[in-house]
Amino acid sequence: MGNQTRIIKIDGMTCGGCVASVHNATADIDGLDDISIELADNQATVTFDDSKTSAETIAAAIDDAGFDATVTNA
């Protein structure tokens, strides 16, 4: 299909260090083209190639970093 953009709700972020942790957790995901993390909104907007990865895979990597990540329907 190509590029998709989804929103991932992230609970547990409290500071800039948390944002950096999310960036680090997702940095090596093949197919993730862009991630924009909004600390104030507790969410990330991700753009990815759905032939290489999925929003659920990205959320799982964020979970593994110690946060509670949920893909929204948006």
CHARMM-style PDB file with segment names, atoms N, HN, CA, C and O in Angstrom:
ATOM      1  N   MET     1       0.802  -1.195   0.000  1.00  0.00      PROA
ATOM      2  CA  MET     1       0.000   0.000   0.000  1.00  0.00      PROA
ATOM      3  C   MET     1       0.846   1.260   0.000  1.00  0.00      PROA
ATOM      4  O   MET     1       0.507   2.220  -0.692  1.00  0.00      PROA
ATOM      5  N   GLY     2       1.951   1.289   0.763  1.00  0.00      PROA
ATOM      6  HN  GLY     2       2.227   0.509   1.325  1.00  0.00      PROA
ATOM      7  CA  GLY     2       2.785   2.486   0.801  1.00  0.00      PROA
ATOM      8  C   GLY     2       2.783   3.132   2.164  1.00  0.00      PROA
ATOM      9  O   GLY     2       2.604   2.470   3.186  1.00  0.00      PROA
ATOM     10  N   ASN     3       2.984   4.429   2.162  1.00  0.00      PROA
ATOM     11  HN  ASN     3       3.129   4.967   1.331  1.00  0.00      PROA
ATOM     12  CA  ASN     3       3.092   5.145   3.426  1.00  0.00      PROA
ATOM     13  C   ASN     3       1.740   5.346   4.088  1.00  0.00      PROA
ATOM     14  O   ASN     3       0.738   5.651   3.442  1.00  0.00      PROA
ATOM     15  N   GLN     4       1.751   5.164   5.397  1.00  0.00      PROA
ATOM     16  HN  GLN     4       2.566   4.916   5.922  1.00  0.00      PROA
ATOM     17  CA  GLN     4       0.581   5.440   6.215  1.00  0.00      PROA
ATOM     18  C   GLN     4       1.004   6.313   7.374  1.00  0.00      PROA
ATOM     19  O   GLN     4       2.156   6.274   7.806  1.00  0.00      PROA
ATOM     20  N   THR     5       0.071   7.099   7.875  1.00  0.00      PROA
ATOM     21  HN  THR     5      -0.864   7.131   7.524  1.00  0.00      PROA
ATOM     22  CA  THR     5       0.305   7.916   9.058  1.00  0.00      PROA
ATOM     23  C   THR     5      -0.723   7.518  10.102  1.00  0.00      PROA
ATOM     24  O   THR     5      -1.921   7.463   9.824  1.00  0.00      PROA
ATOM     25  N   ARG     6      -0.236   7.241  11.314  1.00  0.00      PROA
ATOM     26  HN  ARG     6       0.737   7.286  11.540  1.00  0.00      PROA
ATOM     27  CA  ARG     6      -1.118   6.851  12.415  1.00  0.00      PROA
ATOM     28  C   ARG     6      -0.688   7.583  13.676  1.00  0.00      PROA
ATOM     29  O   ARG     6       0.430   8.091  13.766  1.00  0.00      PROA
ATOM     30  N   ILE     7      -1.585   7.630  14.638  1.00  0.00      PROA
ATOM     31  HN  ILE     7      -2.493   7.218  14.564  1.00  0.00      PROA
ATOM     32  CA  ILE     7      -1.297   8.230  15.937  1.00  0.00      PROA
ATOM     33  C   ILE     7      -1.186   7.117  16.973  1.00  0.00      PROA
ATOM     34  O   ILE     7      -2.023   6.217  17.043  1.00  0.00      PROA
ATOM     35  N   ILE     8      -0.136   7.206  17.767  1.00  0.00      PROA
ATOM     36  HN  ILE     8       0.544   7.937  17.710  1.00  0.00      PROA
ATOM     37  CA  ILE     8       0.062   6.253  18.862  1.00  0.00      PROA
ATOM     38  C   ILE     8      -0.013   7.035  20.162  1.00  0.00      PROA
ATOM     39  O   ILE     8       0.762   7.965  20.384  1.00  0.00      PROA
ATOM     40  N   LYS     9      -0.946   6.654  21.015  1.00  0.00      PROA
ATOM     41  HN  LYS     9      -1.576   5.899  20.835  1.00  0.00      PROA
ATOM     42  CA  LYS     9      -1.088   7.266  22.343  1.00  0.00      PROA
ATOM     43  C   LYS     9      -0.016   6.644  23.241  1.00  0.00      PROA
ATOM     44  O   LYS     9       0.140   5.423  23.266  1.00  0.00      PROA
ATOM     45  N   ILE    10       0.717   7.472  23.971  1.00  0.00      PROA
ATOM     46  HN  ILE    10       0.591   8.463  23.951  1.00  0.00      PROA
ATOM     47  CA  ILE    10       1.812   6.984  24.812  1.00  0.00      PROA
ATOM     48  C   ILE    10       1.601   7.479  26.236  1.00  0.00      PROA
ATOM     49  O   ILE    10       1.704   8.675  26.506  1.00  0.00      PROA
ATOM     50  N   ASP    11       1.307   6.560  27.141  1.00  0.00      PROA
ATOM     51  HN  ASP    11       1.224   5.588  26.922  1.00  0.00      PROA
ATOM     52  CA  ASP    11       1.173   6.908  28.553  1.00  0.00      PROA
ATOM     53  C   ASP    11       2.504   6.661  29.255  1.00  0.00      PROA
ATOM     54  O   ASP    11       3.210   5.701  28.947  1.00  0.00      PROA
ATOM     55  N   GLY    12       2.837   7.525  30.192  1.00  0.00      PROA
ATOM     56  HN  GLY    12       2.263   8.305  30.443  1.00  0.00      PROA
ATOM     57  CA  GLY    12       4.043   7.352  30.989  1.00  0.00      PROA
ATOM     58  C   GLY    12       5.158   8.322  30.651  1.00  0.00      PROA
ATOM     59  O   GLY    12       6.193   8.317  31.318  1.00  0.00      PROA
ATOM     60  N   MET    13       4.980   9.156  29.632  1.00  0.00      PROA
ATOM     61  HN  MET    13       4.139   9.160  29.090  1.00  0.00      PROA
ATOM     62  CA  MET    13       6.003  10.152  29.310  1.00  0.00      PROA
ATOM     63  C   MET    13       5.830  11.354  30.238  1.00  0.00      PROA
ATOM     64  O   MET    13       4.726  11.878  30.392  1.00  0.00      PROA
ATOM     65  N   THR    14       6.934  11.782  30.855  1.00  0.00      PROA
ATOM     66  HN  THR    14       7.830  11.356  30.730  1.00  0.00      PROA
ATOM     67  CA  THR    14       6.853  12.904  31.786  1.00  0.00      PROA
ATOM     68  C   THR    14       7.839  14.021  31.490  1.00  0.00      PROA
ATOM     69  O   THR    14       7.728  15.103  32.067  1.00  0.00      PROA
ATOM     70  N   CYS    15       8.807  13.785  30.598  1.00  0.00      PROA
ATOM     71  HN  CYS    15       8.897  12.906  30.130  1.00  0.00      PROA
ATOM     72  CA  CYS    15       9.847  14.790  30.384  1.00  0.00      PROA
ATOM     73  C   CYS    15      10.512  14.593  29.021  1.00  0.00      PROA
ATOM     74  O   CYS    15      10.191  13.665  28.279  1.00  0.00      PROA
ATOM     75  N   GLY    16      11.439  15.484  28.719  1.00  0.00      PROA
ATOM     76  HN  GLY    16      11.700  16.237  29.322  1.00  0.00      PROA
ATOM     77  CA  GLY    16      12.179  15.388  27.467  1.00  0.00      PROA
ATOM     78  C   GLY    16      12.990  14.120  27.357  1.00  0.00      PROA
ATOM     79  O   GLY    16      13.214  13.613  26.257  1.00  0.00      PROA
ATOM     80  N   GLY    17      13.434  13.599  28.497  1.00  0.00      PROA
ATOM     81  HN  GLY    17      13.252  14.011  29.390  1.00  0.00      PROA
ATOM     82  CA  GLY    17      14.174  12.335  28.482  1.00  0.00      PROA
ATOM     83  C   GLY    17      13.301  11.184  28.003  1.00  0.00      PROA
ATOM     84  O   GLY    17      13.776  10.269  27.330  1.00  0.00      PROA
ATOM     85  N   CYS    18      12.021  11.240  28.355  1.00  0.00      PROA
ATOM     86  HN  CYS    18      11.636  11.984  28.902  1.00  0.00      PROA
ATOM     87  CA  CYS    18      11.082  10.212  27.889  1.00  0.00      PROA
ATOM     88  C   CYS    18      10.918  10.294  26.376  1.00  0.00      PROA
ATOM     89  O   CYS    18      10.864   9.269  25.695  1.00  0.00      PROA
ATOM     90  N   VAL    19      10.840  11.510  25.854  1.00  0.00      PROA
ATOM     91  HN  VAL    19      10.883  12.342  26.407  1.00  0.00      PROA
ATOM     92  CA  VAL    19      10.727  11.700  24.411  1.00  0.00      PROA
ATOM     93  C   VAL    19      11.953  11.108  23.726  1.00  0.00      PROA
ATOM     94  O   VAL    19      11.834  10.427  22.707  1.00  0.00      PROA
ATOM     95  N   ALA    20      13.133  11.369  24.289  1.00  0.00      PROA
ATOM     96  HN  ALA    20      13.230  11.922  25.116  1.00  0.00      PROA
ATOM     97  CA  ALA    20      14.368  10.821  23.724  1.00  0.00      PROA
ATOM     98  C   ALA    20      14.362   9.291  23.787  1.00  0.00      PROA
ATOM     99  O   ALA    20      14.837   8.631  22.863  1.00  0.00      PROA
ATOM    100  N   SER    21      13.829   8.732  24.864  1.00  0.00      PROA
ATOM    101  HN  SER    21      13.443   9.268  25.615  1.00  0.00      PROA
ATOM    102  CA  SER    21      13.752   7.276  24.983  1.00  0.00      PROA
ATOM    103  C   SER    21      12.862   6.674  23.907  1.00  0.00      PROA
ATOM    104  O   SER    21      13.177   5.620  23.355  1.00  0.00      PROA
ATOM    105  N   VAL    22      11.754   7.337  23.607  1.00  0.00      PROA
ATOM    106  HN  VAL    22      11.498   8.193  24.056  1.00  0.00      PROA
ATOM    107  CA  VAL    22      10.857   6.865  22.553  1.00  0.00      PROA
ATOM    108  C   VAL    22      11.556   6.953  21.199  1.00  0.00      PROA
ATOM    109  O   VAL    22      11.467   6.029  20.390  1.00  0.00      PROA
ATOM    110  N   HSD    23      12.247   8.059  20.956  1.00  0.00      PROA
ATOM    111  HN  HSD    23      12.320   8.809  21.614  1.00  0.00      PROA
ATOM    112  CA  HSD    23      13.004   8.195  19.704  1.00  0.00      PROA
ATOM    113  C   HSD    23      14.033   7.066  19.576  1.00  0.00      PROA
ATOM    114  O   HSD    23      14.153   6.442  18.522  1.00  0.00      PROA
ATOM    115  N   ASN    24      14.768   6.813  20.657  1.00  0.00      PROA
ATOM    116  HN  ASN    24      14.671   7.320  21.513  1.00  0.00      PROA
ATOM    117  CA  ASN    24      15.791   5.769  20.627  1.00  0.00      PROA
ATOM    118  C   ASN    24      15.180   4.387  20.410  1.00  0.00      PROA
ATOM    119  O   ASN    24      15.750   3.557  19.702  1.00  0.00      PROA
ATOM    120  N   ALA    25      14.031   4.144  21.014  1.00  0.00      PROA
ATOM    121  HN  ALA    25      13.568   4.818  21.589  1.00  0.00      PROA
ATOM    122  CA  ALA    25      13.380   2.831  20.914  1.00  0.00      PROA
ATOM    123  C   ALA    25      12.895   2.546  19.498  1.00  0.00      PROA
ATOM    124  O   ALA    25      12.770   1.389  19.098  1.00  0.00      PROA
ATOM    125  N   THR    26      12.622   3.608  18.741  1.00  0.00      PROA
ATOM    126  HN  THR    26      12.723   4.549  19.066  1.00  0.00      PROA
ATOM    127  CA  THR    26      12.060   3.430  17.403  1.00  0.00      PROA
ATOM    128  C   THR    26      13.070   3.709  16.290  1.00  0.00      PROA
ATOM    129  O   THR    26      12.755   3.532  15.113  1.00  0.00      PROA
ATOM    130  N   ALA    27      14.266   4.136  16.646  1.00  0.00      PROA
ATOM    131  HN  ALA    27      14.522   4.280  17.602  1.00  0.00      PROA
ATOM    132  CA  ALA    27      15.250   4.594  15.660  1.00  0.00      PROA
ATOM    133  C   ALA    27      15.626   3.538  14.626  1.00  0.00      PROA
ATOM    134  O   ALA    27      15.880   3.874  13.469  1.00  0.00      PROA
ATOM    135  N   ASP    28      15.664   2.272  15.022  1.00  0.00      PROA
ATOM    136  HN  ASP    28      15.457   1.999  15.961  1.00  0.00      PROA
ATOM    137  CA  ASP    28      16.138   1.223  14.120  1.00  0.00      PROA
ATOM    138  C   ASP    28      15.014   0.443  13.442  1.00  0.00      PROA
ATOM    139  O   ASP    28      15.272  -0.603  12.847  1.00  0.00      PROA
ATOM    140  N   ILE    29      13.797   0.918  13.518  1.00  0.00      PROA
ATOM    141  HN  ILE    29      13.588   1.768  14.002  1.00  0.00      PROA
ATOM    142  CA  ILE    29      12.679   0.200  12.891  1.00  0.00      PROA
ATOM    143  C   ILE    29      12.702   0.461  11.388  1.00  0.00      PROA
ATOM    144  O   ILE    29      12.525   1.590  10.931  1.00  0.00      PROA
ATOM    145  N   ASP    30      12.925  -0.611  10.636  1.00  0.00      PROA
ATOM    146  HN  ASP    30      13.069  -1.528  11.007  1.00  0.00      PROA
ATOM    147  CA  ASP    30      12.948  -0.504   9.176  1.00  0.00      PROA
ATOM    148  C   ASP    30      11.554  -0.155   8.669  1.00  0.00      PROA
ATOM    149  O   ASP    30      10.578  -0.829   9.000  1.00  0.00      PROA
ATOM    150  N   GLY    31      11.468   0.884   7.877  1.00  0.00      PROA
ATOM    151  HN  GLY    31      12.260   1.431   7.608  1.00  0.00      PROA
ATOM    152  CA  GLY    31      10.176   1.295   7.327  1.00  0.00      PROA
ATOM    153  C   GLY    31       9.553   2.469   8.050  1.00  0.00      PROA
ATOM    154  O   GLY    31       8.593   3.056   7.549  1.00  0.00      PROA
ATOM    155  N   LEU    32      10.075   2.833   9.224  1.00  0.00      PROA
ATOM    156  HN  LEU    32      10.855   2.357   9.631  1.00  0.00      PROA
ATOM    157  CA  LEU    32       9.572   4.016   9.926  1.00  0.00      PROA
ATOM    158  C   LEU    32      10.204   5.243   9.294  1.00  0.00      PROA
ATOM    159  O   LEU    32      11.410   5.458   9.413  1.00  0.00      PROA
ATOM    160  N   ASP    33       9.395   6.044   8.625  1.00  0.00      PROA
ATOM    161  HN  ASP    33       8.415   5.870   8.528  1.00  0.00      PROA
ATOM    162  CA  ASP    33       9.904   7.207   7.907  1.00  0.00      PROA
ATOM    163  C   ASP    33      10.003   8.443   8.788  1.00  0.00      PROA
ATOM    164  O   ASP    33      10.936   9.234   8.649  1.00  0.00      PROA
ATOM    165  N   ASP    34       9.040   8.614   9.696  1.00  0.00      PROA
ATOM    166  HN  ASP    34       8.282   7.972   9.809  1.00  0.00      PROA
ATOM    167  CA  ASP    34       9.035   9.808  10.526  1.00  0.00      PROA
ATOM    168  C   ASP    34       8.250   9.541  11.805  1.00  0.00      PROA
ATOM    169  O   ASP    34       7.233   8.847  11.793  1.00  0.00      PROA
ATOM    170  N   ILE    35       8.743  10.105  12.912  1.00  0.00      PROA
ATOM    171  HN  ILE    35       9.569  10.668  12.921  1.00  0.00      PROA
ATOM    172  CA  ILE    35       7.995  10.056  14.170  1.00  0.00      PROA
ATOM    173  C   ILE    35       8.059  11.444  14.795  1.00  0.00      PROA
ATOM    174  O   ILE    35       9.137  12.014  14.963  1.00  0.00      PROA
ATOM    175  N   SER    36       6.901  11.974  15.134  1.00  0.00      PROA
ATOM    176  HN  SER    36       6.025  11.511  14.997  1.00  0.00      PROA
ATOM    177  CA  SER    36       6.789  13.274  15.779  1.00  0.00      PROA
ATOM    178  C   SER    36       6.117  13.042  17.127  1.00  0.00      PROA
ATOM    179  O   SER    36       4.956  12.639  17.189  1.00  0.00      PROA
ATOM    180  N   ILE    37       6.851  13.299  18.197  1.00  0.00      PROA
ATOM    181  HN  ILE    37       7.795  13.627  18.147  1.00  0.00      PROA
ATOM    182  CA  ILE    37       6.360  13.005  19.545  1.00  0.00      PROA
ATOM    183  C   ILE    37       5.920  14.300  20.223  1.00  0.00      PROA
ATOM    184  O   ILE    37       6.674  15.271  20.285  1.00  0.00      PROA
ATOM    185  N   GLU    38       4.698  14.297  20.726  1.00  0.00      PROA
ATOM    186  HN  GLU    38       4.086  13.508  20.676  1.00  0.00      PROA
ATOM    187  CA  GLU    38       4.140  15.445  21.435  1.00  0.00      PROA
ATOM    188  C   GLU    38       3.999  15.089  22.910  1.00  0.00      PROA
ATOM    189  O   GLU    38       3.070  14.383  23.301  1.00  0.00      PROA
ATOM    190  N   LEU    39       4.928  15.583  23.726  1.00  0.00      PROA
ATOM    191  HN  LEU    39       5.683  16.157  23.409  1.00  0.00      PROA
ATOM    192  CA  LEU    39       4.914  15.290  25.159  1.00  0.00      PROA
ATOM    193  C   LEU    39       3.629  15.786  25.814  1.00  0.00      PROA
ATOM    194  O   LEU    39       3.027  15.073  26.616  1.00  0.00      PROA
ATOM    195  N   ALA    40       3.207  17.002  25.479  1.00  0.00      PROA
ATOM    196  HN  ALA    40       3.696  17.582  24.827  1.00  0.00      PROA
ATOM    197  CA  ALA    40       2.014  17.589  26.098  1.00  0.00      PROA
ATOM    198  C   ALA    40       0.752  16.792  25.791  1.00  0.00      PROA
ATOM    199  O   ALA    40      -0.164  16.731  26.612  1.00  0.00      PROA
ATOM    200  N   ASP    41       0.702  16.180  24.603  1.00  0.00      PROA
ATOM    201  HN  ASP    41       1.446  16.230  23.936  1.00  0.00      PROA
ATOM    202  CA  ASP    41      -0.476  15.410  24.196  1.00  0.00      PROA
ATOM    203  C   ASP    41      -0.337  13.914  24.477  1.00  0.00      PROA
ATOM    204  O   ASP    41      -1.270  13.146  24.245  1.00  0.00      PROA
ATOM    205  N   ASN    42       0.832  13.505  24.977  1.00  0.00      PROA
ATOM    206  HN  ASN    42       1.590  14.129  25.166  1.00  0.00      PROA
ATOM    207  CA  ASN    42       1.105  12.083  25.230  1.00  0.00      PROA
ATOM    208  C   ASN    42       0.821  11.218  24.012  1.00  0.00      PROA
ATOM    209  O   ASN    42       0.140  10.196  24.100  1.00  0.00      PROA
ATOM    210  N   GLN    43       1.360  11.651  22.867  1.00  0.00      PROA
ATOM    211  HN  GLN    43       1.913  12.481  22.796  1.00  0.00      PROA
ATOM    212  CA  GLN    43       1.146  10.869  21.659  1.00  0.00      PROA
ATOM    213  C   GLN    43       2.282  11.077  20.670  1.00  0.00      PROA
ATOM    214  O   GLN    43       3.056  12.028  20.771  1.00  0.00      PROA
ATOM    215  N   ALA    44       2.359  10.167  19.721  1.00  0.00      PROA
ATOM    216  HN  ALA    44       1.730   9.394  19.640  1.00  0.00      PROA
ATOM    217  CA  ALA    44       3.312  10.281  18.621  1.00  0.00      PROA
ATOM    218  C   ALA    44       2.555  10.098  17.318  1.00  0.00      PROA
ATOM    219  O   ALA    44       1.655   9.264  17.217  1.00  0.00      PROA
ATOM    220  N   THR    45       2.928  10.881  16.335  1.00  0.00      PROA
ATOM    221  HN  THR    45       3.659  11.558  16.417  1.00  0.00      PROA
ATOM    222  CA  THR    45       2.407  10.695  14.988  1.00  0.00      PROA
ATOM    223  C   THR    45       3.509  10.018  14.196  1.00  0.00      PROA
ATOM    224  O   THR    45       4.622  10.536  14.096  1.00  0.00      PROA
ATOM    225  N   VAL    46       3.194   8.848  13.628  1.00  0.00      PROA
ATOM    226  HN  VAL    46       2.291   8.428  13.710  1.00  0.00      PROA
ATOM    227  CA  VAL    46       4.199   8.074  12.914  1.00  0.00      PROA
ATOM    228  C   VAL    46       3.809   7.929  11.449  1.00  0.00      PROA
ATOM    229  O   VAL    46       2.641   7.717  11.123  1.00  0.00      PROA
ATOM    230  N   THR    47       4.788   8.046  10.583  1.00  0.00      PROA
ATOM    231  HN  THR    47       5.737   8.219  10.848  1.00  0.00      PROA
ATOM    232  CA  THR    47       4.608   7.785   9.158  1.00  0.00      PROA
ATOM    233  C   THR    47       5.529   6.631   8.811  1.00  0.00      PROA
ATOM    234  O   THR    47       6.722   6.658   9.116  1.00  0.00      PROA
ATOM    235  N   PHE    48       4.964   5.613   8.168  1.00  0.00      PROA
ATOM    236  HN  PHE    48       3.996   5.591   7.920  1.00  0.00      PROA
ATOM    237  CA  PHE    48       5.743   4.396   7.931  1.00  0.00      PROA
ATOM    238  C   PHE    48       5.313   3.727   6.632  1.00  0.00      PROA
ATOM    239  O   PHE    48       4.222   3.963   6.114  1.00  0.00      PROA
ATOM    240  N   ASP    49       6.208   2.884   6.125  1.00  0.00      PROA
ATOM    241  HN  ASP    49       7.095   2.692   6.546  1.00  0.00      PROA
ATOM    242  CA  ASP    49       5.936   2.078   4.939  1.00  0.00      PROA
ATOM    243  C   ASP    49       5.290   0.785   5.423  1.00  0.00      PROA
ATOM    244  O   ASP    49       5.946  -0.037   6.063  1.00  0.00      PROA
ATOM    245  N   ASP    50       4.007   0.604   5.121  1.00  0.00      PROA
ATOM    246  HN  ASP    50       3.474   1.271   4.601  1.00  0.00      PROA
ATOM    247  CA  ASP    50       3.296  -0.556   5.670  1.00  0.00      PROA
ATOM    248  C   ASP    50       3.682  -1.878   5.015  1.00  0.00      PROA
ATOM    249  O   ASP    50       3.173  -2.927   5.407  1.00  0.00      PROA
ATOM    250  N   SER    51       4.569  -1.847   4.029  1.00  0.00      PROA
ATOM    251  HN  SER    51       4.983  -0.994   3.710  1.00  0.00      PROA
ATOM    252  CA  SER    51       5.083  -3.106   3.495  1.00  0.00      PROA
ATOM    253  C   SER    51       6.288  -3.582   4.307  1.00  0.00      PROA
ATOM    254  O   SER    51       6.741  -4.715   4.144  1.00  0.00      PROA
ATOM    255  N   LYS    52       6.811  -2.709   5.189  1.00  0.00      PROA
ATOM    256  HN  LYS    52       6.443  -1.789   5.322  1.00  0.00      PROA
ATOM    257  CA  LYS    52       7.985  -3.054   5.997  1.00  0.00      PROA
ATOM    258  C   LYS    52       7.689  -3.145   7.484  1.00  0.00      PROA
ATOM    259  O   LYS    52       8.344  -3.906   8.196  1.00  0.00      PROA
ATOM    260  N   THR    53       6.711  -2.381   7.968  1.00  0.00      PROA
ATOM    261  HN  THR    53       6.179  -1.763   7.390  1.00  0.00      PROA
ATOM    262  CA  THR    53       6.390  -2.382   9.401  1.00  0.00      PROA
ATOM    263  C   THR    53       4.928  -2.001   9.576  1.00  0.00      PROA
ATOM    264  O   THR    53       4.211  -1.775   8.602  1.00  0.00      PROA
ATOM    265  N   SER    54       4.499  -1.933  10.823  1.00  0.00      PROA
ATOM    266  HN  SER    54       5.081  -2.117  11.615  1.00  0.00      PROA
ATOM    267  CA  SER    54       3.114  -1.557  11.127  1.00  0.00      PROA
ATOM    268  C   SER    54       3.099  -0.640  12.342  1.00  0.00      PROA
ATOM    269  O   SER    54       4.074  -0.553  13.088  1.00  0.00      PROA
ATOM    270  N   ALA    55       1.987   0.032  12.522  1.00  0.00      PROA
ATOM    271  HN  ALA    55       1.195  -0.038  11.915  1.00  0.00      PROA
ATOM    272  CA  ALA    55       1.836   0.892  13.698  1.00  0.00      PROA
ATOM    273  C   ALA    55       1.925   0.059  14.967  1.00  0.00      PROA
ATOM    274  O   ALA    55       2.446   0.516  15.984  1.00  0.00      PROA
ATOM    275  N   GLU    56       1.413  -1.169  14.903  1.00  0.00      PROA
ATOM    276  HN  GLU    56       0.990  -1.541  14.076  1.00  0.00      PROA
ATOM    277  CA  GLU    56       1.457  -2.053  16.080  1.00  0.00      PROA
ATOM    278  C   GLU    56       2.892  -2.440  16.434  1.00  0.00      PROA
ATOM    279  O   GLU    56       3.234  -2.535  17.612  1.00  0.00      PROA
ATOM    280  N   THR    57       3.727  -2.661  15.430  1.00  0.00      PROA
ATOM    281  HN  THR    57       3.449  -2.583  14.472  1.00  0.00      PROA
ATOM    282  CA  THR    57       5.141  -2.980  15.672  1.00  0.00      PROA
ATOM    283  C   THR    57       5.851  -1.795  16.314  1.00  0.00      PROA
ATOM    284  O   THR    57       6.656  -1.965  17.229  1.00  0.00      PROA
ATOM    285  N   ILE    58       5.549  -0.602  15.831  1.00  0.00      PROA
ATOM    286  HN  ILE    58       4.896  -0.463  15.087  1.00  0.00      PROA
ATOM    287  CA  ILE    58       6.150   0.609  16.394  1.00  0.00      PROA
ATOM    288  C   ILE    58       5.691   0.789  17.842  1.00  0.00      PROA
ATOM    289  O   ILE    58       6.499   1.109  18.714  1.00  0.00      PROA
ATOM    290  N   ALA    59       4.396   0.585  18.099  1.00  0.00      PROA
ATOM    291  HN  ALA    59       3.740   0.326  17.390  1.00  0.00      PROA
ATOM    292  CA  ALA    59       3.866   0.700  19.465  1.00  0.00      PROA
ATOM    293  C   ALA    59       4.515  -0.336  20.381  1.00  0.00      PROA
ATOM    294  O   ALA    59       4.796  -0.039  21.542  1.00  0.00      PROA
ATOM    295  N   ALA    60       4.757  -1.545  19.876  1.00  0.00      PROA
ATOM    296  HN  ALA    60       4.528  -1.786  18.933  1.00  0.00      PROA
ATOM    297  CA  ALA    60       5.390  -2.587  20.691  1.00  0.00      PROA
ATOM    298  C   ALA    60       6.813  -2.184  21.082  1.00  0.00      PROA
ATOM    299  O   ALA    60       7.248  -2.463  22.199  1.00  0.00      PROA
ATOM    300  N   ALA    61       7.537  -1.534  20.178  1.00  0.00      PROA
ATOM    301  HN  ALA    61       7.184  -1.307  19.270  1.00  0.00      PROA
ATOM    302  CA  ALA    61       8.888  -1.064  20.497  1.00  0.00      PROA
ATOM    303  C   ALA    61       8.841   0.000  21.589  1.00  0.00      PROA
ATOM    304  O   ALA    61       9.709   0.043  22.460  1.00  0.00      PROA
ATOM    305  N   ILE    62       7.824   0.857  21.536  1.00  0.00      PROA
ATOM    306  HN  ILE    62       7.118   0.822  20.828  1.00  0.00      PROA
ATOM    307  CA  ILE    62       7.653   1.887  22.569  1.00  0.00      PROA
ATOM    308  C   ILE    62       7.290   1.225  23.903  1.00  0.00      PROA
ATOM    309  O   ILE    62       7.785   1.630  24.955  1.00  0.00      PROA
ATOM    310  N   ASP    63       6.429   0.213  23.856  1.00  0.00      PROA
ATOM    311  HN  ASP    63       6.027  -0.116  23.002  1.00  0.00      PROA
ATOM    312  CA  ASP    63       6.099  -0.563  25.067  1.00  0.00      PROA
ATOM    313  C   ASP    63       7.359  -1.156  25.677  1.00  0.00      PROA
ATOM    314  O   ASP    63       7.555  -1.099  26.891  1.00  0.00      PROA
ATOM    315  N   ASP    64       8.212  -1.725  24.834  1.00  0.00      PROA
ATOM    316  HN  ASP    64       8.053  -1.772  23.848  1.00  0.00      PROA
ATOM    317  CA  ASP    64       9.433  -2.365  25.305  1.00  0.00      PROA
ATOM    318  C   ASP    64      10.377  -1.370  25.991  1.00  0.00      PROA
ATOM    319  O   ASP    64      11.223  -1.762  26.796  1.00  0.00      PROA
ATOM    320  N   ALA    65      10.226  -0.077  25.666  1.00  0.00      PROA
ATOM    321  HN  ALA    65       9.540   0.242  25.012  1.00  0.00      PROA
ATOM    322  CA  ALA    65      11.047   0.960  26.286  1.00  0.00      PROA
ATOM    323  C   ALA    65      10.482   1.398  27.640  1.00  0.00      PROA
ATOM    324  O   ALA    65      11.064   2.251  28.311  1.00  0.00      PROA
ATOM    325  N   GLY    66       9.350   0.814  28.038  1.00  0.00      PROA
ATOM    326  HN  GLY    66       8.877   0.121  27.492  1.00  0.00      PROA
ATOM    327  CA  GLY    66       8.808   1.092  29.360  1.00  0.00      PROA
ATOM    328  C   GLY    66       7.593   1.988  29.384  1.00  0.00      PROA
ATOM    329  O   GLY    66       7.190   2.450  30.451  1.00  0.00      PROA
ATOM    330  N   PHE    67       7.005   2.241  28.242  1.00  0.00      PROA
ATOM    331  HN  PHE    67       7.333   1.865  27.376  1.00  0.00      PROA
ATOM    332  CA  PHE    67       5.818   3.082  28.162  1.00  0.00      PROA
ATOM    333  C   PHE    67       4.627   2.236  27.774  1.00  0.00      PROA
ATOM    334  O   PHE    67       4.776   1.080  27.377  1.00  0.00      PROA
ATOM    335  N   ASP    68       3.438   2.816  27.890  1.00  0.00      PROA
ATOM    336  HN  ASP    68       3.317   3.754  28.213  1.00  0.00      PROA
ATOM    337  CA  ASP    68       2.209   2.115  27.498  1.00  0.00      PROA
ATOM    338  C   ASP    68       1.707   2.771  26.216  1.00  0.00      PROA
ATOM    339  O   ASP    68       1.103   3.843  26.249  1.00  0.00      PROA
ATOM    340  N   ALA    69       1.966   2.106  25.079  1.00  0.00      PROA
ATOM    341  HN  ALA    69       2.456   1.235  25.053  1.00  0.00      PROA
ATOM    342  CA  ALA    69       1.639   2.663  23.772  1.00  0.00      PROA
ATOM    343  C   ALA    69       0.450   1.940  23.158  1.00  0.00      PROA
ATOM    344  O   ALA    69       0.387   0.711  23.153  1.00  0.00      PROA
ATOM    345  N   THR    70      -0.494   2.723  22.640  1.00  0.00      PROA
ATOM    346  HN  THR    70      -0.443   3.722  22.644  1.00  0.00      PROA
ATOM    347  CA  THR    70      -1.702   2.181  22.022  1.00  0.00      PROA
ATOM    348  C   THR    70      -1.949   2.891  20.694  1.00  0.00      PROA
ATOM    349  O   THR    70      -1.958   4.120  20.634  1.00  0.00      PROA
ATOM    350  N   VAL    71      -2.146   2.121  19.643  1.00  0.00      PROA
ATOM    351  HN  VAL    71      -2.138   1.122  19.691  1.00  0.00      PROA
ATOM    352  CA  VAL    71      -2.462   2.694  18.337  1.00  0.00      PROA
ATOM    353  C   VAL    71      -3.915   3.149  18.352  1.00  0.00      PROA
ATOM    354  O   VAL    71      -4.810   2.395  18.734  1.00  0.00      PROA
ATOM    355  N   THR    72      -4.140   4.399  17.931  1.00  0.00      PROA
ATOM    356  HN  THR    72      -3.413   5.012  17.621  1.00  0.00      PROA
ATOM    357  CA  THR    72      -5.506   4.905  17.850  1.00  0.00      PROA
ATOM    358  C   THR    72      -6.045   4.651  16.445  1.00  0.00      PROA
ATOM    359  O   THR    72      -5.298   4.248  15.553  1.00  0.00      PROA
ATOM    360  N   ASN    73      -7.324   4.885  16.253  1.00  0.00      PROA
ATOM    361  HN  ASN    73      -7.931   5.212  16.978  1.00  0.00      PROA
ATOM    362  CA  ASN    73      -7.956   4.681  14.953  1.00  0.00      PROA
ATOM    363  C   ASN    73      -7.734   5.836  13.996  1.00  0.00      PROA
ATOM    364  O   ASN    73      -8.076   5.745  12.817  1.00  0.00      PROA
ATOM    365  N   ALA    74      -7.168   6.914  14.492  1.00  0.00      PROA
ATOM    366  HN  ALA    74      -6.890   6.988  15.450  1.00  0.00      PROA
ATOM    367  CA  ALA    74      -6.978   8.110  13.649  1.00  0.00      PROA
ATOM    368  C   ALA    74      -5.899   7.899  12.612  1.00  0.00      PROA
ATOM    369  OT1 ALA    74      -5.614   8.802  11.825  1.00  0.00      PROA
TER     370      ALA     74
END
